Amino acid sequence: MSDFNNSLFNDWSREKVLITGGAGFIGSNLARKIVDLGGEVTIVDSLIPEYGGNLFNLNGYESKLKINFSDIRDKFSMEYLLKNKSIIFNLAGQTSHLDSMTDPNTDLEINCIAQLSLLESCRKVNPSARIIFASTRQIYGKPRYLPVNEVHNINPVDINGIHKHASELYHKLYSNVYDLSTCTLRLTNTIGPRMRIKDARQTFLGIWIKNLIIGKPIEVWGGEQLRDFNDVEDVVTALIICGKNQKLISAPYNLGSSETIKLLDLANKLIEIYGEGEIKCMEYPKVRKKIDIGDYYSCYEKFKSETGWEPIKNLEYTLKKTLNYYSENFNSYL
């Protein structure tokens, strides 16, 4: 990291931070880091079983932060919680692409209506707050070229991608019209400790790790497809940079990695690290094939050029760290 970015990690003692979805994968890692930096952290999480919140993610930090069990769809609760916060990390959302197709109205409520309500509440009760929104690479749809940069056309292949893009536009609009300080990060596949592993609602790698540990085959669909991955520690660093750097405009920034890997090679790498396991190669189920995006990896040069950020955790390091974490804490994630 550059000296400029290192300065953004100094003196968080004056920051009052709100993290929506703070008991989830990325939110909990971010919360722990900001507490370590001296920030005052309030977490909002509904702990709805399907959406990834897990209080074990905050193990050892319960007395160091505030936890509010609330749903971001509750505008009255959110209006109260948003007051007097200096930085808001807006991470709560419905992440399952398949769930968005089978239950589009719930996805609309969480990923659009609640996001708009949060921005409107900020406009009314806390217009000076810095707001960081976590979006997704899914909005691009099937890439026309690789790596995908921010000028790539937007063509979502599922309801989740449509709603996430709408939320991006809400954040940009409230910045342009109401002068709210917003910034959007488009995340690629984020992996690491505290991610959901009991199903594939958050990431396919989670269910791969679960199956590996319980002795079931890893099911690999479309094994020749290329993907990139970011360690959650690198993503937390990017979020912190955005939170502190008011000069970053609302326009979206990709995260990503220069390290790409085929899914089949990734499965073999997991087995090599773990020391045992087997792979079952399968065709995509029809319901998933229609919303699959094929090969994907991101160009993050825009964010790097403006902030100095780049991923520093390589994939093998992250896989080893993640497997060790779940080998030790497996039962807390079932």
C-alpha positions in Angstrom: 0.0 0.0 0.0 1.1 3.5 -0.7 1.9 6.0 2.1 -1.2 7.9 1.1 -3.4 4.9 1.7 -1.6 3.9 4.9 -2.5 7.4 6.3 -6.2 6.4 5.9 -5.7 3.7 8.5 -4.6 6.2 11.2 -6.8 7.6 14.0 -10.2 6.0 13.6 -11.0 7.0 17.2 -13.2 9.9 16.0 -15.2 7.7 13.6 -18.6 6.5 14.4 -19.3 3.7 11.9 -22.4 1.9 11.0 -22.2 -1.4 9.1 -25.4 -2.9 7.6 -25.1 -6.7 7.3 -22.3 -6.4 9.9 -22.7 -10.0 11.2 -22.2 -11.4 7.7 -19.0 -12.4 5.9 -17.5 -9.1 4.7 -19.3 -7.0 7.3 -17.9 -8.9 10.2 -14.3 -8.9 8.9 -14.7 -5.1 8.3 -16.1 -4.5 11.8 -13.3 -6.4 13.5 -10.7 -4.4 11.5 -12.3 -1.0 12.3 -12.5 -1.9 16.0 -8.8 -2.8 15.9 -8.1 0.6 14.4 -10.0 2.3 17.2 -13.3 3.1 15.6 -16.7 3.0 17.3 -18.7 0.4 15.4 -22.5 -0.3 15.3 -23.7 -3.3 13.5 -27.1 -3.8 12.0 -28.1 -7.3 11.0 -31.4 -9.1 10.8 -29.8 -12.5 11.2 -32.3 -14.0 8.8 -31.0 -17.5 8.3 -30.9 -17.4 4.5 -28.8 -14.2 4.4 -25.5 -15.1 6.0 -25.4 -13.3 9.3 -23.7 -15.4 12.1 -22.9 -14.0 15.5 -19.9 -16.4 15.7 -18.3 -14.1 13.1 -18.0 -11.5 15.9 -16.6 -13.9 18.4 -14.3 -12.1 20.8 -15.6 -8.7 19.7 -19.1 -8.7 21.2 -18.1 -6.3 24.0 -16.1 -4.0 21.7 -19.0 -3.0 19.4 -22.7 -2.5 19.4 -25.0 -5.0 17.7 -28.5 -4.0 16.7 -30.8 -6.8 15.5 -32.8 -5.0 12.9 -33.8 -5.4 9.3 -32.7 -2.7 6.8 -36.3 -2.8 5.5 -37.4 -1.3 8.8 -37.1 2.4 7.9 -38.0 3.7 11.4 -35.2 1.6 13.0 -32.7 2.6 10.3 -33.5 6.3 10.6 -32.7 6.1 14.3 -29.5 4.1 13.8 -28.2 6.3 11.0 -28.0 9.4 13.1 -24.6 10.8 14.1 -22.7 8.2 12.1 -19.7 9.5 10.2 -19.2 6.5 7.9 -21.9 4.0 6.7 -20.8 0.8 5.1 -23.9 -0.3 3.2 -23.2 -4.1 2.9 -26.6 -5.7 3.7 -28.3 -7.4 0.8 -29.7 -10.6 -0.7 -26.8 -12.2 -2.5 -28.2 -15.4 -4.0 -28.7 -15.1 -7.8 -31.0 -18.2 -7.9 -33.1 -16.9 -4.9 -33.6 -13.7 -6.8 -35.2 -15.6 -9.6 -37.4 -17.7 -7.4 -38.4 -14.9 -5.1 -37.9 -11.6 -7.0 -40.1 -9.5 -4.7 -38.0 -10.2 -1.6 -34.9 -9.3 -3.6 -36.6 -6.1 -4.7 -37.5 -5.2 -1.1 -33.9 -5.8 0.2 -31.7 -4.8 -2.7 -33.8 -1.8 -4.0 -36.5 -0.5 -1.8 -34.5 -0.8 1.5 -31.5 0.8 -0.3 -33.5 3.8 -1.5 -35.1 4.1 2.0 -31.6 4.2 3.6 -30.5 7.0 1.3 -33.6 9.0 1.9 -33.2 8.6 5.7 -29.6 9.7 5.4 -30.7 12.8 3.4 -33.1 13.7 6.2 -31.2 12.8 9.4 -27.5 12.6 8.4 -26.6 14.3 5.1 -22.9 14.6 6.0 -22.3 10.9 6.3 -19.9 9.1 4.0 -21.8 6.1 2.4 -20.0 3.1 0.8 -22.2 0.7 -1.2 -21.1 -2.9 -1.9 -22.2 -3.8 -5.4 -21.3 -6.8 -7.6 -19.7 -7.9 -10.8 -23.0 -9.7 -11.6 -24.4 -6.5 -13.1 -22.2 -6.8 -16.2 -23.8 -10.1 -17.2 -21.9 -12.2 -19.8 -18.6 -10.4 -20.6 -18.0 -9.1 -24.1 -14.3 -8.9 -23.3 -11.9 -9.7 -20.5 -10.9 -8.3 -18.1 -14.1 -6.4 -17.5 -13.6 -2.7 -16.7 -16.1 -0.1 -15.6 -17.0 1.0 -19.2 -18.3 -2.5 -20.1 -21.9 -2.5 -20.9 -24.4 -3.4 -18.1 -26.5 -6.4 -19.0 -27.6 -8.4 -15.9 -28.6 -12.0 -16.5 -30.7 -12.2 -13.3 -33.0 -10.2 -11.0 -30.2 -9.8 -8.4 -28.0 -8.0 -11.0 -30.8 -5.7 -12.1 -31.6 -4.7 -8.5 -28.0 -4.2 -7.6 -27.5 -1.9 -10.6 -30.6 0.1 -9.6 -29.1 0.5 -6.1 -25.9 1.8 -7.6 -27.9 4.4 -9.6 -29.8 5.4 -6.4 -26.5 6.1 -4.6 -25.2 8.0 -7.6 -28.4 10.1 -7.9 -28.4 11.0 -4.2 -24.8 12.1 -4.6 -25.5 14.2 -7.7 -28.8 15.8 -6.6 -28.5 15.9 -2.8 -24.7 16.0 -2.4 -24.6 12.9 -0.3 -21.0 11.5 -0.2 -21.3 8.1 -1.7 -19.0 5.6 -3.3 -19.7 2.2 -5.0 -17.4 -0.8 -5.1 -18.2 -3.6 -7.5 -16.9 -6.8 -5.9 -15.8 -9.9 -7.6 -15.7 -13.3 -5.9 -14.7 -12.5 -2.3 -13.5 -15.4 -0.2 -11.9 -16.1 3.2 -12.8 -16.8 6.8 -16.4 -16.2 8.0 -18.0 -16.7 4.6 -21.2 -18.8 4.4 -20.4 -22.5 3.8 -23.7 -24.3 4.6 -25.0 -23.7 1.1 -24.1 -21.8 -2.2 -26.2 -18.7 -1.5 -23.2 -16.5 -1.0 -20.4 -18.3 -2.9 -19.9 -21.7 -4.5 -16.5 -22.0 -2.7 -18.3 -22.2 0.6 -20.2 -25.3 -0.2 -17.1 -26.8 -1.8 -15.2 -26.4 1.5 -18.1 -27.9 3.5 -18.3 -30.9 1.2 -14.5 -31.3 1.4 -14.6 -31.3 5.2 -17.5 -33.8 5.5 -16.1 -36.1 2.9 -18.5 -35.4 0.0 -17.3 -34.8 -3.5 -16.8 -31.2 -4.7 -19.4 -30.7 -7.5 -17.8 -28.6 -10.2 -20.1 -27.1 -12.8 -18.5 -25.7 -15.9 -15.0 -26.6 -14.9 -13.2 -24.8 -17.7 -14.6 -21.4 -16.7 -12.2 -18.7 -15.5 -12.7 -16.7 -12.3 -10.8 -14.2 -10.2 -10.9 -14.0 -6.4 -10.2 -11.4 -3.7 -9.2 -12.2 -0.2 -11.6 -10.6 2.2 -8.7 -8.8 3.9 -8.0 -7.0 0.6 -11.7 -6.2 0.2 -11.8 -4.8 3.8 -8.7 -2.6 2.9 -10.5 -1.3 -0.2 -13.7 -0.5 1.9 -11.6 1.4 4.5 -9.9 3.4 1.8 -13.3 4.4 0.3 -14.6 5.2 3.8 -11.9 7.6 4.6 -11.1 9.1 1.1 -13.8 11.7 0.5 -12.2 12.5 -2.9 -13.4 9.2 -4.4 -16.5 10.0 -6.4 -19.7 8.1 -6.5 -19.0 6.5 -9.8 -18.4 2.7 -9.4 -15.0 1.1 -9.0 -14.2 -2.6 -9.8 -12.2 -4.7 -7.4 -10.5 -7.8 -8.9 -7.3 -9.8 -9.2 -4.7 -10.3 -11.9 -4.6 -14.0 -10.7 -7.2 -16.1 -12.6 -7.9 -19.8 -12.4 -10.2 -22.4 -14.0 -12.8 -23.8 -11.7 -11.6 -27.3 -12.1 -8.0 -26.2 -11.2 -9.4 -24.4 -8.2 -11.1 -27.6 -7.0 -7.9 -29.5 -7.4 -5.9 -26.9 -5.6 -8.3 -27.1 -2.6 -7.9 -30.9 -2.5 -4.1 -30.6 -2.7 -4.1 -28.1 0.2 -6.5 -30.2 2.3 -4.8 -33.4 1.6 -7.8 -35.4 0.4 -11.1 -35.2 -1.4 -12.7 -35.9 -4.8 -14.3 -34.0 -7.6 -17.5 -34.7 -9.4 -17.7 -32.8 -12.7 -21.2 -31.9 -13.7 -23.2 -30.0 -16.4 -24.9 -26.8 -15.2 -28.5 -27.5 -14.1 -30.8 -25.8 -16.6 -32.1 -23.3 -14.0 -28.6 -22.1 -13.3 -27.3 -22.3 -16.9 -29.6 -19.6 -18.0 -28.2 -17.1 -15.5 -24.5 -18.2 -15.7 -22.1 -15.6 -17.0 -19.3 -17.8 -18.3 -15.7 -16.7 -17.9 -15.2 -13.6 -15.8 -12.4 -11.6 -14.3 -12.2 -7.9 -13.5 -10.0 -5.0 -14.4 -9.3 -3.0 -11.2 -6.9 -0.4 -12.7 -9.2 2.5 -12.2 -9.4 2.0 -8.5 -5.7 1.2 -8.3 -4.8 4.4 -10.2 -6.9 6.6 -7.8 -6.0 4.9 -4.5 -2.9 2.8 -4.8 -5.0 -0.3 -3.8 -4.2 -3.7 -5.3 -4.7 -7.2 -4.0 -1.8 -8.5 -1.9 -3.1 -11.8 -0.7 -2.5 -14.5 -3.3 -5.0 -17.3 -3.9 -3.1 -20.1 -2.4 -2.5 -18.1 0.8 -6.2 -17.4 1.0 -7.3 -21.0 0.4 -4.9 -22.3 3.1 -6.1 -19.7 5.6 -9.7 -20.4 4.8 -9.4 -24.1 5.1 -7.6 -23.8 8.4 -10.3 -21.6 9.7 -13.2 -23.9 8.9 -11.3 -27.0 10.0 -11.1 -25.3 13.4 -14.6 -23.7 13.5 -16.6 -26.0 11.2 -19.6 -26.6 13.6 -20.2 -22.9 14.1 -21.1 -22.5 10.4 -23.6 -25.3 10.0 
